[in-house]
């Protein structure tokens, strides 16, 4: 079911809360592979910020992958799931992009669009808006390894794990220690996350982009 959220509040902490904690579903983490398939994708839901990114399962380079394409739209595909970072702190995924964007300042509200991004979200208190999020992004212009506060909220951090078009068109494997990233970014010890999501967006800048996501898996060190 696709739901719409006002662009005025795009990616604010209330938006993040609405995405992940509107109707919490708890799934035990088995540590098994999370390759996109017709079966696993049924557990995901979509919410719109401005129009809808086109998400579809395709066969790409011999892999059953999730294709995400925007022509100036933005919607997020998300999964509510409690995942133990004490046991499986390492987020491991594959992705590739077809193009980067011409954006001068990705740290601004007008430039907050990315060829590909993967969110992880943790609930930090009893109230629905008590959340923190890290956005792992494929940046068009910010240096790889850089990080900055989300321009809409100080409760979300952007981390450029890839940058530029040098590797576009290639499958890239990424690994992040999510527990360490929350500690380094927000100064807190996090023993579990409560949800994660993928997005390809272009609504702030009017950009067009296409990305593919392969397996998304949480692993031990």
C-alpha positions in Angstrom: 0.0 0.0 0.0 1.4 3.4 -1.0 0.9 6.3 1.3 1.8 10.0 0.7 3.7 12.3 3.1 3.7 16.1 2.7 6.8 17.4 1.0 7.0 20.2 3.5 8.1 17.7 6.2 10.2 15.5 3.9 12.8 13.4 5.7 12.2 15.1 9.0 12.3 13.0 12.1 8.5 12.8 12.1 8.7 11.4 8.6 11.2 8.8 9.7 8.9 8.0 12.6 5.9 7.6 10.4 7.7 5.3 8.1 9.0 2.9 10.7 6.7 3.1 13.7 3.2 3.6 12.3 2.4 -0.1 12.8 5.3 -2.0 14.2 5.9 -5.5 12.9 8.5 -7.6 14.7 10.5 -10.2 12.9 13.2 -12.4 14.4 16.6 -11.9 12.8 18.0 -15.2 11.5 21.1 -13.8 9.9 20.1 -15.4 6.6 20.6 -14.0 3.1 18.4 -11.1 2.2 18.5 -11.3 -1.6 15.6 -9.6 -3.2 13.0 -12.1 -4.4 9.3 -12.3 -4.9 9.0 -13.8 -1.5 11.2 -11.4 0.6 9.9 -8.2 -1.1 6.4 -9.0 0.2 7.6 -7.9 3.7 8.5 -4.5 2.4 6.2 -1.4 2.1 6.4 1.9 0.2 5.6 5.4 1.3 5.7 8.5 -0.9 7.3 11.8 -0.3 6.7 13.4 -3.7 5.2 11.0 -6.3 6.6 7.5 -6.4 10.0 6.1 -7.3 9.4 3.1 -9.5 10.4 0.0 -7.7 10.3 -3.4 -9.4 12.1 -6.8 -9.3 14.2 -7.5 -12.4 16.8 -10.0 -13.5 20.0 -8.0 -13.8 23.4 -9.5 -14.6 22.2 -12.9 -13.5 20.9 -11.6 -10.2 17.3 -11.1 -9.0 17.6 -7.4 -8.1 15.5 -4.5 -7.0 15.4 -1.8 -9.6 14.6 1.7 -8.4 14.0 4.5 -10.9 13.1 8.2 -10.3 12.2 11.0 -12.7 12.0 13.7 -10.1 9.9 11.6 -7.7 10.7 10.3 -4.2 9.3 7.4 -2.3 11.0 5.0 0.1 10.8 1.2 0.2 11.1 0.0 3.8 11.0 -2.9 6.1 10.2 -2.9 9.8 12.4 -5.4 11.6 14.3 -5.6 14.9 17.8 -6.7 14.2 20.4 -7.4 16.9 23.6 -5.4 16.4 25.1 -7.3 19.4 25.1 -10.4 17.2 25.1 -9.0 13.7 26.5 -5.5 13.6 27.8 -5.5 10.0 25.5 -4.4 7.2 26.5 -6.0 4.0 24.8 -5.1 0.7 25.3 -4.8 -3.1 24.2 -1.9 -5.3 25.0 -0.2 -8.6 23.9 3.1 -10.2 23.4 4.1 -13.8 24.1 7.8 -13.3 25.0 10.5 -10.8 23.2 13.9 -10.4 24.3 17.4 -11.2 23.9 18.9 -7.7 26.1 21.6 -6.4 25.4 21.2 -2.7 24.1 17.8 -1.4 24.2 19.1 2.2 21.3 21.6 1.4 17.6 20.9 1.4 17.5 21.6 -2.3 20.3 19.1 -2.9 19.1 16.3 -0.7 18.7 13.8 -3.5 20.9 10.8 -4.2 21.4 8.1 -6.9 21.0 5.5 -4.2 20.6 5.4 -0.4 20.1 2.9 2.3 18.6 3.9 5.7 19.0 2.2 9.1 16.7 3.5 11.9 16.8 2.9 15.7 14.2 3.8 18.3 15.8 5.6 21.2 12.9 6.2 23.6 9.2 5.5 24.3 7.8 8.3 22.2 7.2 7.7 18.5 9.6 10.5 17.5 12.4 9.2 19.6 14.4 7.9 16.7 17.9 8.2 15.1 18.8 7.3 11.5 21.9 6.9 9.4 21.7 7.3 5.6 24.3 5.4 3.7 24.4 7.2 0.3 26.0 7.0 -3.1 26.9 10.7 -3.4 27.2 12.6 -6.6 29.6 15.2 -5.4 30.5 14.8 -1.7 33.8 12.9 -1.1 33.7 9.3 -0.3 34.0 8.8 3.5 32.5 12.2 4.3 29.5 12.6 6.6 27.1 15.5 7.4 23.8 16.1 9.2 20.7 15.7 7.2 19.5 19.2 6.2 16.0 18.5 7.5 16.8 17.1 10.9 19.8 16.7 13.3 18.5 13.2 14.2 19.6 11.8 10.9 23.2 11.6 9.5 24.3 11.2 5.9 27.4 9.0 5.1 28.9 8.9 1.6 30.0 5.4 1.2 30.5 5.9 -2.6 30.9 9.0 -4.6 30.9 10.1 -8.2 30.5 8.2 -11.5 33.8 6.4 -11.7 32.1 3.1 -10.7 28.7 3.7 -12.1 27.4 0.6 -14.0 29.3 -1.7 -11.7 28.0 -3.8 -8.9 29.7 -2.6 -5.7 29.7 -4.5 -2.4 29.5 -2.3 0.8 30.1 -3.2 4.4 29.4 -1.0 7.4 29.6 -1.6 11.1 26.3 -0.1 12.1 26.9 -0.3 15.8 30.2 1.6 15.4 28.6 4.1 13.1 25.9 5.0 15.6 28.5 5.3 18.4 30.8 7.5 16.3 27.9 9.6 14.9 25.6 10.0 17.9 27.8 8.9 20.8 25.4 6.2 21.9 25.6 2.4 22.2 23.0 0.7 20.0 22.2 -3.0 20.4 19.5 -3.2 17.8 17.9 -1.4 14.9 14.2 -1.2 14.3 14.0 -0.9 10.5 15.9 -0.2 7.3 15.0 1.1 3.8 16.2 1.8 0.3 15.5 4.9 -1.8 16.3 6.6 -5.1 15.0 10.2 -5.1 15.1 13.3 -7.3 12.3 15.5 -6.0 14.3 18.3 -4.5 16.5 18.8 -7.5 14.4 17.4 -10.3 17.0 14.7 -11.0 16.5 11.5 -12.9 18.2 8.3 -11.7 18.3 4.5 -11.7 19.9 2.2 -9.2 19.8 -1.5 -8.5 20.0 -3.2 -5.1 21.1 -6.8 -4.6 21.3 -8.7 -1.2 21.0 -6.8 2.0 22.3 -8.8 5.0 23.3 -8.2 8.6 26.3 -10.3 9.7 28.7 -10.9 12.5 32.2 -9.6 12.3 
